[in-house]
Amino acid sequence: MIRIEALTHVYPGGRRQPPRTAVADLTLHIPEGRFTILSGPNGSGKSTLFRILCGLARPSRGRVLVAGRDLLADPAAARARMGVVFQSPAVDKHLSVQENLSIHAALYGLTGAAFRARLDEALGWTDLDGRLGDRVDTLSGGLARQVELAKCLLTRPRLLLLDEPTTGLDPASRRSFLSALTRLRRERGMTVLMTSHIFSEAEDVDSVAIMANGRLLAHDTPQALRARLNTDVLVIDSPEPDTLVERLRADLGVTAIRHGDELRVDEPPGHTDAVALLERVLKDYRPLVRGITVKQPALEDVFIHVTAEARAARSGATPQETAA
Ligand SMILES: Nc1ncnc2c1ncn2[C@@H]1O[C@H](COP(=O)(O)OP(=O)(O)OP(=O)(O)O)[C@@H](O)[C@H]1O
């Protein structure tokens, strides 16, 4: 459904700013009917890629096909197949749900009975039943987001692009928004591409793409990504993380990745495992440990591992020196 081929985007520099490569030679294929989450650290190029995919920015090089249509050569045909939910609200909060939806539908020539049929269909994927007459600014954050979703479903897109649509929602609202997307994919075969920083959202999707520094670092199913870390992960909360990183390296040959205030060891040296290492750390470095846990690898651990590796490869440093 989406074929991104050798895509590069360079923001031209100004008098005081050098040019900045936001997307670098990125190739990514997303087959029809997949729910894919695109994630990456701040500044990794997700928004730039998103803007290119929805036709708001023109890449410096490369090609994007949407449902076989060349986005650059024939943007109208490619865009006709997609619905977009932006991070910032794109509905008028002073108007009612119905007013917002009918104005949007009219832009696409949908009025009268045709509009009502599409409206019923779009609302069927949301929890907006009975709220049509309510002004958007009186709805909860979760329902307001669903208005954005209903709006783009009015035109029956085959592809949904969503930029961090669940940011700021409480867990229950997030779950119901994601469940609508999952149903659209399962029952309508809709292709969904969504950016997100929330890894719990990605555990059940079809595939996860991880970007950093404009490059694609990984794209695979959540199961396959988790399988990249084939041991349990040791997570240490330390009052002196830098000291502990250094001691672990010098004394035990263990590479710990620093992530915020935490240290993570996701590749204990060959002769040991995470539990044995936990016991050793508690025995030898007790004053440097505030809390310590062994857990099964989750997607967030893979993300931290893959992005630390990429930073290390770029700088020639070890992963612990390139902490997020
Ligand atoms: N208009 C612009 N002009 C120059 N550089 C830009 C512009 N927009 C983004 N960049 C740079 O391009 C790189 C990628 O930014 P982008 O916003 O695409 O990343 P992101 O992954 O979406 O980040 P975030 O998660 O913080 O939204 C960054 O280095 C950013 O500073």
PDBQT file of the ligand as one rigid body, heavy atoms in Angstrom, charges set to zero:
ROOT
HETATM    1  N1  LIG A 401      11.385  23.332   9.270  1.00  0.00    +0.000 N 
HETATM    2  C1  LIG A 401      12.574  22.822   9.607  1.00  0.00    +0.000 A 
HETATM    3  N2  LIG A 401      13.709  23.450   9.278  1.00  0.00    +0.000 NA
HETATM    4  C2  LIG A 401      14.923  22.936   9.598  1.00  0.00    +0.000 A 
HETATM    5  N3  LIG A 401      15.091  21.777  10.274  1.00  0.00    +0.000 NA
HETATM    6  C3  LIG A 401      13.979  21.108  10.647  1.00  0.00    +0.000 A 
HETATM    7  C4  LIG A 401      12.668  21.597  10.332  1.00  0.00    +0.000 A 
HETATM    8  N4  LIG A 401      11.761  20.691  10.831  1.00  0.00    +0.000 NA
HETATM    9  C5  LIG A 401      12.475  19.710  11.417  1.00  0.00    +0.000 A 
HETATM   10  N5  LIG A 401      13.796  19.956  11.299  1.00  0.00    +0.000 N 
HETATM   11  C6  LIG A 401      14.907  19.100  11.777  1.00  0.00    +0.000 C 
HETATM   12  O1  LIG A 401      14.792  17.841  11.138  1.00  0.00    +0.000 OA
HETATM   13  C7  LIG A 401      15.078  16.792  12.060  1.00  0.00    +0.000 C 
HETATM   14  C8  LIG A 401      13.877  15.848  12.146  1.00  0.00    +0.000 C 
HETATM   15  O2  LIG A 401      12.800  16.559  12.738  1.00  0.00    +0.000 OA
HETATM   16  P1  LIG A 401      11.323  15.941  12.840  1.00  0.00    +0.000 P 
HETATM   17  O3  LIG A 401      10.445  16.999  13.450  1.00  0.00    +0.000 OA
HETATM   18  O4  LIG A 401      10.934  15.388  11.531  1.00  0.00    +0.000 OA
HETATM   19  O5  LIG A 401      11.562  14.746  13.881  1.00  0.00    +0.000 OA
HETATM   20  P2  LIG A 401      10.519  13.978  14.810  1.00  0.00    +0.000 P 
HETATM   21  O6  LIG A 401      10.998  12.584  14.895  1.00  0.00    +0.000 OA
HETATM   22  O7  LIG A 401       9.135  14.194  14.323  1.00  0.00    +0.000 OA
HETATM   23  O8  LIG A 401      10.684  14.693  16.203  1.00  0.00    +0.000 OA
HETATM   24  P3  LIG A 401       9.603  14.844  17.402  1.00  0.00    +0.000 P 
HETATM   25  O9  LIG A 401       9.368  13.456  17.937  1.00  0.00    +0.000 OA
HETATM   26  O10 LIG A 401      10.329  15.717  18.354  1.00  0.00    +0.000 OA
HETATM   27  O11 LIG A 401       8.367  15.469  16.804  1.00  0.00    +0.000 OA
HETATM   28  C9  LIG A 401      15.419  17.459  13.368  1.00  0.00    +0.000 C 
HETATM   29  O12 LIG A 401      16.831  17.559  13.435  1.00  0.00    +0.000 OA
HETATM   30  C10 LIG A 401      14.779  18.826  13.276  1.00  0.00    +0.000 C 
HETATM   31  O13 LIG A 401      15.520  19.771  14.010  1.00  0.00    +0.000 OA
ENDROOT
TORSDOF 0
